[in-house]
Amino acid sequence: MITRKLGLALLAAGFAVAASAQSGKDNLSTLKQMKVATTDLNIPLVPQEGRNAEAIRANLKNIKMPPGFKIELFAVVPDARHMAVAPSTNMLFVGTRKTKVWAVTDRNGDGTADEVKAFAPSLNFKVPNGVCWTKDGFLIVAEHNRVLNFPAAEFFYEGPDVAVIEVVPQGKLVPEEEESFNHGARTCRISDDGKLHITLGQPYNVQPAGKVAMYEKLGIGGMIRLDPFDGSKREVVAVGVRNSVGMDINPRDKTVWFTDNQTDGMGDDIPPGELNRITKAGGEHFGYPYIHGNSTQIAGTGAAPDLKDMKAPASWTRPQVEFPAHQAQLGMTFYNGSMFPAKYRGGIFVAAHGSWNRTKASGALINFVPVKADGTAGASEVFAEGWLDANGVYKGRPVDVAVMKDGSLLISDDYVGAIYRVTHAH
């Protein structure tokens, strides 16, 4: 049954713009009016078997995990980044840093995807990395500089044309002059109060002194929240962040947690990566670019000489966890399933993409962080590793983690172009 909100949203989508469709590949105007933009209803499928799939399965034999856990290939998904598991069906949507969002479906429920195809291919996506769900089944896609909302996406994805609501128009998420090829992958989550949270990485290694105040005002290098249907009531909820490419909300106490990637060019062992927790309202500060982690000062160093006169923030929030330098922790998720042993329930899985700014490669693993009774983080430990071989060669680079309804854990890998599924023998 179509809810009142869905009906109103579709009505808004239908009358949001004038009748003429835009030229070229951008059919947003047409789809917002519930009109047909594509004559060919067949969407090519990504091959799920063959030499590539066999090689991926062979690589997974090298992954080390605690006893009782098993990892298998769930789907071949080119450039797979952040994942949004559908609320009502055995499928998920997968973002990329390129031009596609993928619809991945396990139709027969056997724990392996049967079908992978492009979602809404008649739209022209630009770095549609962030995907997440509203509480009542609308799919949010957070692009580099636009936010779209798709009503009932898990049921209406079979054809190339889908209903869409333009939440934030192109060029309005951040000022166009602040667009960059660097740190443009957004992530998103919806809180219990219905607000859409979006991370906005700042586009420099360290932002110049003249842009610090502006970035904090706009939420660049931090996190914003807004209405997921019309983009209204935008506010900044976190600043003092370098580049967060992962967040989740603790289902127990509703606090927002996020990862933060560290400054490059400071050596192999500093600064640490971060896992952070927002506990205050109104633009909580996390220390950057003055400091990273608990004690690594950035301002005035060789990485940020023009910030030599910067004063420490009046107050700033320390990270819950410091990770080893340059491992690039990205996606994270609270484990709310029941398949895994009790130790993991309520804790956090974090995907470490792996280093580039280091003389010896590090990372390409999955961390587990327990959450204590008081809501703070316990000590991090490595849960899964082996994508970085003994010769320092990457055989995979984990990006995101997501929990399926059966309690299994999905891991995306944009280097190999795959999603893995981790299960535990009860």
Buried (B, 14 or more C-beta within 10 A) or exposed (E): EEEEBBEEBBEBBEEBBEEEBEEEEBBBBBBBBBEBBBEEEEBEEBEBEEEBBEEBBEBBEBBEBBEEBEBBBBBBBBBBBBBBBBEEBBBBBBBBBBBBBBBBBBEEEEBEBBBBBBBBBBBBBBBBBBBBBBEBBBBBBBBBBBBBBBBBBBEBBEBBBBBBBBBBEBEBBBEEEBBEEEBBBBBBBBBEEEBBBBBBBBBBBBBEBEBBEEBBEBBBBBBBBBEBBBBEEBEBBBBBBBBBBBBBBBEEEEBBBBBBBBBBEBBEEBBBBBBBBBEEEEBBBBBBBBBBBEEBBBBBBEBBEEBEEBEEBEEBBBBBBBBBBBBBBBBBBBBBBEBBEEEBBBBBBBBBBBBEBBEEBBBBBBBBBBBEEEBEBBEBEEBBBBBBBEEEEBBBBBBBBBBBEEBBBBBBBBBBBBBBBBBBEE
